[in-house]
Amino acid sequence: MNPHTSSFCTTGQPCPISGIWQSMGYFKTTVPLSKGMKMPSYCGTKVRWVLVFAG
């Protein structure tokens, strides 16, 4: 993954790139997802996710 390019996705959207995704906001968590999986919510809340490791 190019370190100058970030990928973002929101809860409910299909995962565009397989890898480790981190929630954005005050409380953070990471989740491994495969391309095409539905982006999850966090603690029952819709969140924005950023890709931290592609693979």
PDBQT receptor file of N, H, CA, C and O in Angstrom, charges set to zero:
ATOM      1  N   MET A   1       0.840  -1.186   0.000  1.00  0.00    +0.000 N 
ATOM      2  CA  MET A   1       0.000   0.000   0.000  1.00  0.00    +0.000 C 
ATOM      3  C   MET A   1       0.880   1.243   0.000  1.00  0.00    +0.000 C 
ATOM      4  O   MET A   1       1.883   1.295   0.712  1.00  0.00    +0.000 OA
ATOM      5  N   ASN A   2       0.522   2.212  -0.769  1.00  0.00    +0.000 N 
ATOM      6  H   ASN A   2      -0.292   2.170  -1.348  1.00  0.00    +0.000 HD
ATOM      7  CA  ASN A   2       1.241   3.478  -0.830  1.00  0.00    +0.000 C 
ATOM      8  C   ASN A   2       1.023   4.234   0.472  1.00  0.00    +0.000 C 
ATOM      9  O   ASN A   2      -0.126   4.492   0.831  1.00  0.00    +0.000 OA
ATOM     10  N   PRO A   3       2.086   4.602   1.198  1.00  0.00    +0.000 N 
ATOM     11  CA  PRO A   3       1.909   5.274   2.486  1.00  0.00    +0.000 C 
ATOM     12  C   PRO A   3       1.263   6.658   2.377  1.00  0.00    +0.000 C 
ATOM     13  O   PRO A   3       0.840   7.215   3.390  1.00  0.00    +0.000 OA
ATOM     14  N   HIS A   4       1.179   7.218   1.178  1.00  0.00    +0.000 N 
ATOM     15  H   HIS A   4       1.522   6.766   0.355  1.00  0.00    +0.000 HD
ATOM     16  CA  HIS A   4       0.587   8.538   1.003  1.00  0.00    +0.000 C 
ATOM     17  C   HIS A   4      -0.881   8.462   0.572  1.00  0.00    +0.000 C 
ATOM     18  O   HIS A   4      -1.517   9.494   0.357  1.00  0.00    +0.000 OA
ATOM     19  N   THR A   5      -1.417   7.251   0.445  1.00  0.00    +0.000 N 
ATOM     20  H   THR A   5      -0.900   6.413   0.620  1.00  0.00    +0.000 HD
ATOM     21  CA  THR A   5      -2.795   7.068   0.027  1.00  0.00    +0.000 C 
ATOM     22  C   THR A   5      -3.553   6.374   1.141  1.00  0.00    +0.000 C 
ATOM     23  O   THR A   5      -3.114   5.330   1.625  1.00  0.00    +0.000 OA
ATOM     24  N   SER A   6      -4.671   6.924   1.553  1.00  0.00    +0.000 N 
ATOM     25  H   SER A   6      -5.027   7.771   1.160  1.00  0.00    +0.000 HD
ATOM     26  CA  SER A   6      -5.485   6.318   2.595  1.00  0.00    +0.000 C 
ATOM     27  C   SER A   6      -6.797   5.851   2.001  1.00  0.00    +0.000 C 
ATOM     28  O   SER A   6      -7.335   6.467   1.081  1.00  0.00    +0.000 OA
ATOM     29  N   SER A   7      -7.304   4.751   2.540  1.00  0.00    +0.000 N 
ATOM     30  H   SER A   7      -6.866   4.251   3.288  1.00  0.00    +0.000 HD
ATOM     31  CA  SER A   7      -8.608   4.243   2.136  1.00  0.00    +0.000 C 
ATOM     32  C   SER A   7      -9.549   4.365   3.322  1.00  0.00    +0.000 C 
ATOM     33  O   SER A   7      -9.206   4.008   4.450  1.00  0.00    +0.000 OA
ATOM     34  N   PHE A   8     -10.732   4.873   3.047  1.00  0.00    +0.000 N 
ATOM     35  H   PHE A   8     -11.010   5.163   2.131  1.00  0.00    +0.000 HD
ATOM     36  CA  PHE A   8     -11.752   5.059   4.083  1.00  0.00    +0.000 C 
ATOM     37  C   PHE A   8     -13.026   4.347   3.669  1.00  0.00    +0.000 C 
ATOM     38  O   PHE A   8     -13.288   4.170   2.479  1.00  0.00    +0.000 OA
ATOM     39  N   CYS A   9     -13.812   3.941   4.643  1.00  0.00    +0.000 N 
ATOM     40  H   CYS A   9     -13.600   4.085   5.609  1.00  0.00    +0.000 HD
ATOM     41  CA  CYS A   9     -15.079   3.285   4.388  1.00  0.00    +0.000 C 
ATOM     42  C   CYS A   9     -15.973   3.516   5.601  1.00  0.00    +0.000 C 
ATOM     43  O   CYS A   9     -15.482   3.807   6.691  1.00  0.00    +0.000 OA
ATOM     44  N   THR A  10     -17.282   3.388   5.412  1.00  0.00    +0.000 N 
ATOM     45  H   THR A  10     -17.681   3.152   4.526  1.00  0.00    +0.000 HD
ATOM     46  CA  THR A  10     -18.258   3.625   6.483  1.00  0.00    +0.000 C 
ATOM     47  C   THR A  10     -19.037   2.347   6.769  1.00  0.00    +0.000 C 
ATOM     48  O   THR A  10     -19.218   1.515   5.880  1.00  0.00    +0.000 OA
ATOM     49  N   THR A  11     -19.494   2.191   7.995  1.00  0.00    +0.000 N 
ATOM     50  H   THR A  11     -19.348   2.867   8.717  1.00  0.00    +0.000 HD
ATOM     51  CA  THR A  11     -20.307   1.052   8.399  1.00  0.00    +0.000 C 
ATOM     52  C   THR A  11     -21.386   0.773   7.353  1.00  0.00    +0.000 C 
ATOM     53  O   THR A  11     -22.078   1.676   6.882  1.00  0.00    +0.000 OA
ATOM     54  N   GLY A  12     -21.503  -0.514   7.008  1.00  0.00    +0.000 N 
ATOM     55  H   GLY A  12     -20.941  -1.247   7.391  1.00  0.00    +0.000 HD
ATOM     56  CA  GLY A  12     -22.536  -0.946   6.069  1.00  0.00    +0.000 C 
ATOM     57  C   GLY A  12     -22.073  -1.037   4.620  1.00  0.00    +0.000 C 
ATOM     58  O   GLY A  12     -22.700  -1.722   3.811  1.00  0.00    +0.000 OA
ATOM     59  N   GLN A  13     -20.980  -0.352   4.286  1.00  0.00    +0.000 N 
ATOM     60  H   GLN A  13     -20.471   0.204   4.943  1.00  0.00    +0.000 HD
ATOM     61  CA  GLN A  13     -20.468  -0.420   2.916  1.00  0.00    +0.000 C 
ATOM     62  C   GLN A  13     -19.640  -1.688   2.751  1.00  0.00    +0.000 C 
ATOM     63  O   GLN A  13     -19.140  -2.229   3.737  1.00  0.00    +0.000 OA
ATOM     64  N   PRO A  14     -19.487  -2.176   1.504  1.00  0.00    +0.000 N 
ATOM     65  CA  PRO A  14     -18.607  -3.330   1.294  1.00  0.00    +0.000 C 
ATOM     66  C   PRO A  14     -17.141  -2.916   1.450  1.00  0.00    +0.000 C 
ATOM     67  O   PRO A  14     -16.739  -1.841   1.006  1.00  0.00    +0.000 OA
ATOM     68  N   CYS A  15     -16.362  -3.771   2.077  1.00  0.00    +0.000 N 
ATOM     69  H   CYS A  15     -16.689  -4.644   2.438  1.00  0.00    +0.000 HD
ATOM     70  CA  CYS A  15     -14.931  -3.510   2.272  1.00  0.00    +0.000 C 
ATOM     71  C   CYS A  15     -14.244  -3.472   0.905  1.00  0.00    +0.000 C 
ATOM     72  O   CYS A  15     -14.325  -4.443   0.153  1.00  0.00    +0.000 OA
ATOM     73  N   PRO A  16     -13.564  -2.361   0.570  1.00  0.00    +0.000 N 
ATOM     74  CA  PRO A  16     -12.947  -2.243  -0.747  1.00  0.00    +0.000 C 
ATOM     75  C   PRO A  16     -11.587  -2.933  -0.872  1.00  0.00    +0.000 C 
ATOM     76  O   PRO A  16     -11.171  -3.282  -1.978  1.00  0.00    +0.000 OA
ATOM     77  N   ILE A  17     -10.884  -3.134   0.263  1.00  0.00    +0.000 N 
ATOM     78  H   ILE A  17     -11.221  -2.851   1.161  1.00  0.00    +0.000 HD
ATOM     79  CA  ILE A  17      -9.535  -3.707   0.252  1.00  0.00    +0.000 C 
ATOM     80  C   ILE A  17      -9.379  -4.610   1.481  1.00  0.00    +0.000 C 
ATOM     81  O   ILE A  17      -9.691  -4.195   2.598  1.00  0.00    +0.000 OA
ATOM     82  N   SER A  18      -8.905  -5.825   1.282  1.00  0.00    +0.000 N 
ATOM     83  H   SER A  18      -8.652  -6.162   0.375  1.00  0.00    +0.000 HD
ATOM     84  CA  SER A  18      -8.647  -6.716   2.415  1.00  0.00    +0.000 C 
ATOM     85  C   SER A  18      -7.522  -6.154   3.274  1.00  0.00    +0.000 C 
ATOM     86  O   SER A  18      -6.542  -5.618   2.757  1.00  0.00    +0.000 OA
ATOM     87  N   GLY A  19      -7.673  -6.283   4.595  1.00  0.00    +0.000 N 
ATOM     88  H   GLY A  19      -8.469  -6.718   5.015  1.00  0.00    +0.000 HD
ATOM     89  CA  GLY A  19      -6.622  -5.819   5.494  1.00  0.00    +0.000 C 
ATOM     90  C   GLY A  19      -7.138  -5.529   6.883  1.00  0.00    +0.000 C 
ATOM     91  O   GLY A  19      -8.223  -5.967   7.265  1.00  0.00    +0.000 OA
ATOM     92  N   ILE A  20      -6.348  -4.785   7.633  1.00  0.00    +0.000 N 
ATOM     93  H   ILE A  20      -5.466  -4.429   7.323  1.00  0.00    +0.000 HD
ATOM     94  CA  ILE A  20      -6.699  -4.379   8.995  1.00  0.00    +0.000 C 
ATOM     95  C   ILE A  20      -7.254  -2.959   8.931  1.00  0.00    +0.000 C 
ATOM     96  O   ILE A  20      -6.605  -2.049   8.414  1.00  0.00    +0.000 OA
ATOM     97  N   TRP A  21      -8.453  -2.783   9.457  1.00  0.00    +0.000 N 
ATOM     98  H   TRP A  21      -8.980  -3.522   9.876  1.00  0.00    +0.000 HD
ATOM     99  CA  TRP A  21      -9.135  -1.487   9.454  1.00  0.00    +0.000 C 
ATOM    100  C   TRP A  21      -9.263  -0.981  10.881  1.00  0.00    +0.000 C 
ATOM    101  O   TRP A  21      -9.494  -1.759  11.806  1.00  0.00    +0.000 OA
ATOM    102  N   GLN A  22      -9.111   0.339  11.057  1.00  0.00    +0.000 N 
ATOM    103  H   GLN A  22      -8.923   0.972  10.305  1.00  0.00    +0.000 HD
ATOM    104  CA  GLN A  22      -9.227   0.965  12.377  1.00  0.00    +0.000 C 
ATOM    105  C   GLN A  22     -10.374   1.964  12.361  1.00  0.00    +0.000 C 
ATOM    106  O   GLN A  22     -10.533   2.743  11.420  1.00  0.00    +0.000 OA
ATOM    107  N   SER A  23     -11.173   1.922  13.429  1.00  0.00    +0.000 N 
ATOM    108  H   SER A  23     -11.044   1.290  14.193  1.00  0.00    +0.000 HD
ATOM    109  CA  SER A  23     -12.262   2.893  13.540  1.00  0.00    +0.000 C 
ATOM    110  C   SER A  23     -11.682   4.268  13.828  1.00  0.00    +0.000 C 
ATOM    111  O   SER A  23     -10.634   4.394  14.461  1.00  0.00    +0.000 OA
ATOM    112  N   MET A  24     -12.372   5.288  13.360  1.00  0.00    +0.000 N 
ATOM    113  H   MET A  24     -13.223   5.185  12.846  1.00  0.00    +0.000 HD
ATOM    114  CA  MET A  24     -11.938   6.665  13.602  1.00  0.00    +0.000 C 
ATOM    115  C   MET A  24     -12.788   7.240  14.727  1.00  0.00    +0.000 C 
ATOM    116  O   MET A  24     -13.961   6.895  14.870  1.00  0.00    +0.000 OA
ATOM    117  N   GLY A  25     -12.194   8.108  15.513  1.00  0.00    +0.000 N 
ATOM    118  H   GLY A  25     -11.241   8.388  15.397  1.00  0.00    +0.000 HD
ATOM    119  CA  GLY A  25     -12.912   8.713  16.626  1.00  0.00    +0.000 C 
ATOM    120  C   GLY A  25     -12.108   8.600  17.907  1.00  0.00    +0.000 C 
ATOM    121  O   GLY A  25     -10.950   8.184  17.899  1.00  0.00    +0.000 OA
ATOM    122  N   TYR A  26     -12.745   8.978  19.010  1.00  0.00    +0.000 N 
ATOM    123  H   TYR A  26     -13.686   9.316  19.016  1.00  0.00    +0.000 HD
ATOM    124  CA  TYR A  26     -12.066   8.995  20.299  1.00  0.00    +0.000 C 
ATOM    125  C   TYR A  26     -11.688   7.590  20.760  1.00  0.00    +0.000 C 
ATOM    126  O   TYR A  26     -10.554   7.361  21.181  1.00  0.00    +0.000 OA
ATOM    127  N   PHE A  27     -12.633   6.644  20.683  1.00  0.00    +0.000 N 
ATOM    128  H   PHE A  27     -13.554   6.830  20.340  1.00  0.00    +0.000 HD
ATOM    129  CA  PHE A  27     -12.362   5.254  21.041  1.00  0.00    +0.000 C 
ATOM    130  C   PHE A  27     -12.082   4.488  19.762  1.00  0.00    +0.000 C 
ATOM    131  O   PHE A  27     -12.868   4.543  18.817  1.00  0.00    +0.000 OA
ATOM    132  N   LYS A  28     -10.960   3.770  19.727  1.00  0.00    +0.000 N 
ATOM    133  H   LYS A  28     -10.321   3.725  20.495  1.00  0.00    +0.000 HD
ATOM    134  CA  LYS A  28     -10.553   3.076  18.507  1.00  0.00    +0.000 C 
ATOM    135  C   LYS A  28     -10.505   1.564  18.722  1.00  0.00    +0.000 C 
ATOM    136  O   LYS A  28     -10.270   1.074  19.826  1.00  0.00    +0.000 OA
ATOM    137  N   THR A  29     -10.735   0.852  17.630  1.00  0.00    +0.000 N 
ATOM    138  H   THR A  29     -10.926   1.250  16.732  1.00  0.00    +0.000 HD
ATOM    139  CA  THR A  29     -10.563  -0.587  17.599  1.00  0.00    +0.000 C 
ATOM    140  C   THR A  29     -10.101  -0.960  16.202  1.00  0.00    +0.000 C 
ATOM    141  O   THR A  29     -10.266  -0.183  15.261  1.00  0.00    +0.000 OA
ATOM    142  N   THR A  30      -9.529  -2.134  16.065  1.00  0.00    +0.000 N 
ATOM    143  H   THR A  30      -9.395  -2.765  16.830  1.00  0.00    +0.000 HD
ATOM    144  CA  THR A  30      -9.144  -2.619  14.744  1.00  0.00    +0.000 C 
ATOM    145  C   THR A  30      -9.884  -3.915  14.458  1.00  0.00    +0.000 C 
ATOM    146  O   THR A  30     -10.295  -4.634  15.368  1.00  0.00    +0.000 OA
ATOM    147  N   VAL A  31     -10.043  -4.198  13.158  1.00  0.00    +0.000 N 
ATOM    148  H   VAL A  31      -9.708  -3.614  12.419  1.00  0.00    +0.000 HD
ATOM    149  CA  VAL A  31     -10.736  -5.412  12.746  1.00  0.00    +0.000 C 
ATOM    150  C   VAL A  31     -10.151  -5.879  11.408  1.00  0.00    +0.000 C 
ATOM    151  O   VAL A  31      -9.954  -5.070  10.501  1.00  0.00    +0.000 OA
ATOM    152  N   PRO A  32      -9.873  -7.187  11.285  1.00  0.00    +0.000 N 
ATOM    153  CA  PRO A  32      -9.422  -7.703   9.999  1.00  0.00    +0.000 C 
ATOM    154  C   PRO A  32     -10.633  -7.989   9.114  1.00  0.00    +0.000 C 
ATOM    155  O   PRO A  32     -11.583  -8.637   9.553  1.00  0.00    +0.000 OA
ATOM    156  N   LEU A  33     -10.603  -7.514   7.886  1.00  0.00    +0.000 N 
ATOM    157  H   LEU A  33      -9.831  -6.987   7.530  1.00  0.00    +0.000 HD
ATOM    158  CA  LEU A  33     -11.718  -7.721   6.962  1.00  0.00    +0.000 C 
ATOM    159  C   LEU A  33     -11.202  -8.124   5.593  1.00  0.00    +0.000 C 
ATOM    160  O   LEU A  33     -10.127  -7.702   5.168  1.00  0.00    +0.000 OA
ATOM    161  N   SER A  34     -11.982  -8.945   4.912  1.00  0.00    +0.000 N 
ATOM    162  H   SER A  34     -12.856  -9.288   5.257  1.00  0.00    +0.000 HD
ATOM    163  CA  SER A  34     -11.679  -9.330   3.539  1.00  0.00    +0.000 C 
ATOM    164  C   SER A  34     -12.504  -8.478   2.581  1.00  0.00    +0.000 C 
ATOM    165  O   SER A  34     -13.600  -8.025   2.913  1.00  0.00    +0.000 OA
ATOM    166  N   LYS A  35     -11.958  -8.273   1.396  1.00  0.00    +0.000 N 
ATOM    167  H   LYS A  35     -11.068  -8.641   1.127  1.00  0.00    +0.000 HD
ATOM    168  CA  LYS A  35     -12.650  -7.487   0.375  1.00  0.00    +0.000 C 
ATOM    169  C   LYS A  35     -14.054  -8.051   0.162  1.00  0.00    +0.000 C 
ATOM    170  O   LYS A  35     -14.238  -9.260   0.027  1.00  0.00    +0.000 OA
ATOM    171  N   GLY A  36     -15.038  -7.153   0.134  1.00  0.00    +0.000 N 
ATOM    172  H   GLY A  36     -14.889  -6.170   0.244  1.00  0.00    +0.000 HD
ATOM    173  CA  GLY A  36     -16.427  -7.540  -0.087  1.00  0.00    +0.000 C 
ATOM    174  C   GLY A  36     -17.242  -7.729   1.177  1.00  0.00    +0.000 C 
ATOM    175  O   GLY A  36     -18.472  -7.710   1.125  1.00  0.00    +0.000 OA
ATOM    176  N   MET A  37     -16.571  -7.913   2.328  1.00  0.00    +0.000 N 
ATOM    177  H   MET A  37     -15.572  -7.928   2.370  1.00  0.00    +0.000 HD
ATOM    178  CA  MET A  37     -17.313  -8.055   3.588  1.00  0.00    +0.000 C 
ATOM    179  C   MET A  37     -17.961  -6.722   3.944  1.00  0.00    +0.000 C 
ATOM    180  O   MET A  37     -17.478  -5.663   3.545  1.00  0.00    +0.000 OA
ATOM    181  N   LYS A  38     -19.037  -6.781   4.683  1.00  0.00    +0.000 N 
ATOM    182  H   LYS A  38     -19.430  -7.642   5.007  1.00  0.00    +0.000 HD
ATOM    183  CA  LYS A  38     -19.733  -5.569   5.123  1.00  0.00    +0.000 C 
ATOM    184  C   LYS A  38     -18.949  -4.916   6.261  1.00  0.00    +0.000 C 
ATOM    185  O   LYS A  38     -18.581  -5.578   7.231  1.00  0.00    +0.000 OA
ATOM    186  N   MET A  39     -18.696  -3.606   6.134  1.00  0.00    +0.000 N 
ATOM    187  H   MET A  39     -18.994  -3.067   5.346  1.00  0.00    +0.000 HD
ATOM    188  CA  MET A  39     -17.989  -2.878   7.186  1.00  0.00    +0.000 C 
ATOM    189  C   MET A  39     -18.867  -2.854   8.441  1.00  0.00    +0.000 C 
ATOM    190  O   MET A  39     -20.045  -2.503   8.365  1.00  0.00    +0.000 OA
ATOM    191  N   PRO A  40     -18.303  -3.224   9.588  1.00  0.00    +0.000 N 
ATOM    192  CA  PRO A  40     -19.100  -3.332  10.814  1.00  0.00    +0.000 C 
ATOM    193  C   PRO A  40     -19.347  -1.994  11.510  1.00  0.00    +0.000 C 
ATOM    194  O   PRO A  40     -18.725  -0.976  11.206  1.00  0.00    +0.000 OA
ATOM    195  N   SER A  41     -20.276  -2.045  12.450  1.00  0.00    +0.000 N 
ATOM    196  H   SER A  41     -20.781  -2.872  12.697  1.00  0.00    +0.000 HD
ATOM    197  CA  SER A  41     -20.465  -0.907  13.357  1.00  0.00    +0.000 C 
ATOM    198  C   SER A  41     -19.516  -1.130  14.531  1.00  0.00    +0.000 C 
ATOM    199  O   SER A  41     -18.900  -2.190  14.636  1.00  0.00    +0.000 OA
ATOM    200  N   TYR A  42     -19.396  -0.150  15.405  1.00  0.00    +0.000 N 
ATOM    201  H   TYR A  42     -19.898   0.711  15.320  1.00  0.00    +0.000 HD
ATOM    202  CA  TYR A  42     -18.563  -0.280  16.599  1.00  0.00    +0.000 C 
ATOM    203  C   TYR A  42     -19.399   0.132  17.799  1.00  0.00    +0.000 C 
ATOM    204  O   TYR A  42     -19.876   1.264  17.881  1.00  0.00    +0.000 OA
ATOM    205  N   CYS A  43     -19.571  -0.799  18.729  1.00  0.00    +0.000 N 
ATOM    206  H   CYS A  43     -19.183  -1.718  18.663  1.00  0.00    +0.000 HD
ATOM    207  CA  CYS A  43     -20.420  -0.573  19.913  1.00  0.00    +0.000 C 
ATOM    208  C   CYS A  43     -21.821  -0.133  19.493  1.00  0.00    +0.000 C 
ATOM    209  O   CYS A  43     -22.434   0.715  20.141  1.00  0.00    +0.000 OA
ATOM    210  N   GLY A  44     -22.324  -0.725  18.392  1.00  0.00    +0.000 N 
ATOM    211  H   GLY A  44     -21.826  -1.414  17.866  1.00  0.00    +0.000 HD
ATOM    212  CA  GLY A  44     -23.669  -0.422  17.929  1.00  0.00    +0.000 C 
ATOM    213  C   GLY A  44     -23.812   0.911  17.220  1.00  0.00    +0.000 C 
ATOM    214  O   GLY A  44     -24.929   1.350  16.945  1.00  0.00    +0.000 OA
ATOM    215  N   THR A  45     -22.692   1.561  16.921  1.00  0.00    +0.000 N 
ATOM    216  H   THR A  45     -21.786   1.204  17.144  1.00  0.00    +0.000 HD
ATOM    217  CA  THR A  45     -22.711   2.889  16.305  1.00  0.00    +0.000 C 
ATOM    218  C   THR A  45     -22.075   2.843  14.920  1.00  0.00    +0.000 C 
ATOM    219  O   THR A  45     -21.069   2.163  14.718  1.00  0.00    +0.000 OA
ATOM    220  N   LYS A  46     -22.659   3.563  13.972  1.00  0.00    +0.000 N 
ATOM    221  H   LYS A  46     -23.476   4.115  14.136  1.00  0.00    +0.000 HD
ATOM    222  CA  LYS A  46     -22.090   3.692  12.640  1.00  0.00    +0.000 C 
ATOM    223  C   LYS A  46     -20.809   4.516  12.751  1.00  0.00    +0.000 C 
ATOM    224  O   LYS A  46     -20.807   5.599  13.336  1.00  0.00    +0.000 OA
ATOM    225  N   VAL A  47     -19.711   3.987  12.179  1.00  0.00    +0.000 N 
ATOM    226  H   VAL A  47     -19.713   3.107  11.704  1.00  0.00    +0.000 HD
ATOM    227  CA  VAL A  47     -18.422   4.677  12.260  1.00  0.00    +0.000 C 
ATOM    228  C   VAL A  47     -17.752   4.724  10.893  1.00  0.00    +0.000 C 
ATOM    229  O   VAL A  47     -18.170   4.044   9.955  1.00  0.00    +0.000 OA
ATOM    230  N   ARG A  48     -16.724   5.525  10.799  1.00  0.00    +0.000 N 
ATOM    231  H   ARG A  48     -16.384   6.077  11.561  1.00  0.00    +0.000 HD
ATOM    232  CA  ARG A  48     -15.879   5.586   9.612  1.00  0.00    +0.000 C 
ATOM    233  C   ARG A  48     -14.631   4.773   9.914  1.00  0.00    +0.000 C 
ATOM    234  O   ARG A  48     -14.100   4.827  11.023  1.00  0.00    +0.000 OA
ATOM    235  N   TRP A  49     -14.166   4.020   8.929  1.00  0.00    +0.000 N 
ATOM    236  H   TRP A  49     -14.597   3.976   8.028  1.00  0.00    +0.000 HD
ATOM    237  CA  TRP A  49     -13.004   3.159   9.082  1.00  0.00    +0.000 C 
ATOM    238  C   TRP A  49     -11.885   3.624   8.175  1.00  0.00    +0.000 C 
ATOM    239  O   TRP A  49     -12.140   4.146   7.090  1.00  0.00    +0.000 OA
ATOM    240  N   VAL A  50     -10.635   3.436   8.612  1.00  0.00    +0.000 N 
ATOM    241  H   VAL A  50     -10.428   3.012   9.494  1.00  0.00    +0.000 HD
ATOM    242  CA  VAL A  50      -9.458   3.762   7.796  1.00  0.00    +0.000 C 
ATOM    243  C   VAL A  50      -8.597   2.491   7.722  1.00  0.00    +0.000 C 
ATOM    244  O   VAL A  50      -8.404   1.797   8.720  1.00  0.00    +0.000 OA
ATOM    245  N   LEU A  51      -8.091   2.209   6.533  1.00  0.00    +0.000 N 
ATOM    246  H   LEU A  51      -8.248   2.773   5.722  1.00  0.00    +0.000 HD
ATOM    247  CA  LEU A  51      -7.226   1.048   6.333  1.00  0.00    +0.000 C 
ATOM    248  C   LEU A  51      -5.853   1.340   6.917  1.00  0.00    +0.000 C 
ATOM    249  O   LEU A  51      -5.225   2.333   6.552  1.00  0.00    +0.000 OA
ATOM    250  N   VAL A  52      -5.375   0.480   7.828  1.00  0.00    +0.000 N 
ATOM    251  H   VAL A  52      -5.885  -0.327   8.125  1.00  0.00    +0.000 HD
ATOM    252  CA  VAL A  52      -4.060   0.681   8.442  1.00  0.00    +0.000 C 
ATOM    253  C   VAL A  52      -3.029  -0.314   7.932  1.00  0.00    +0.000 C 
ATOM    254  O   VAL A  52      -1.827  -0.070   8.032  1.00  0.00    +0.000 OA
ATOM    255  N   PHE A  53      -3.498  -1.448   7.379  1.00  0.00    +0.000 N 
ATOM    256  H   PHE A  53      -4.475  -1.646   7.298  1.00  0.00    +0.000 HD
ATOM    257  CA  PHE A  53      -2.573  -2.435   6.805  1.00  0.00    +0.000 C 
ATOM    258  C   PHE A  53      -3.293  -3.234   5.733  1.00  0.00    +0.000 C 
ATOM    259  O   PHE A  53      -4.265  -3.931   6.024  1.00  0.00    +0.000 OA
ATOM    260  N   ALA A  54      -2.830  -3.141   4.514  1.00  0.00    +0.000 N 
ATOM    261  H   ALA A  54      -2.040  -2.576   4.277  1.00  0.00    +0.000 HD
ATOM    262  CA  ALA A  54      -3.439  -3.882   3.411  1.00  0.00    +0.000 C 
ATOM    263  C   ALA A  54      -2.821  -5.281   3.349  1.00  0.00    +0.000 C 
ATOM    264  O   ALA A  54      -1.622  -5.464   3.559  1.00  0.00    +0.000 OA
ATOM    265  N   GLY A  55      -3.668  -6.246   3.056  1.00  0.00    +0.000 N 
ATOM    266  H   GLY A  55      -4.642  -6.097   2.885  1.00  0.00    +0.000 HD
ATOM    267  CA  GLY A  55      -3.136  -7.594   2.922  1.00  0.00    +0.000 C 
ATOM    268  C   GLY A  55      -4.104  -8.558   3.281  1.00  0.00    +0.000 C 
ATOM    269  O   GLY A  55      -3.831  -9.757   3.229  1.00  0.00    +0.000 OA
TER     270      GLY A  55
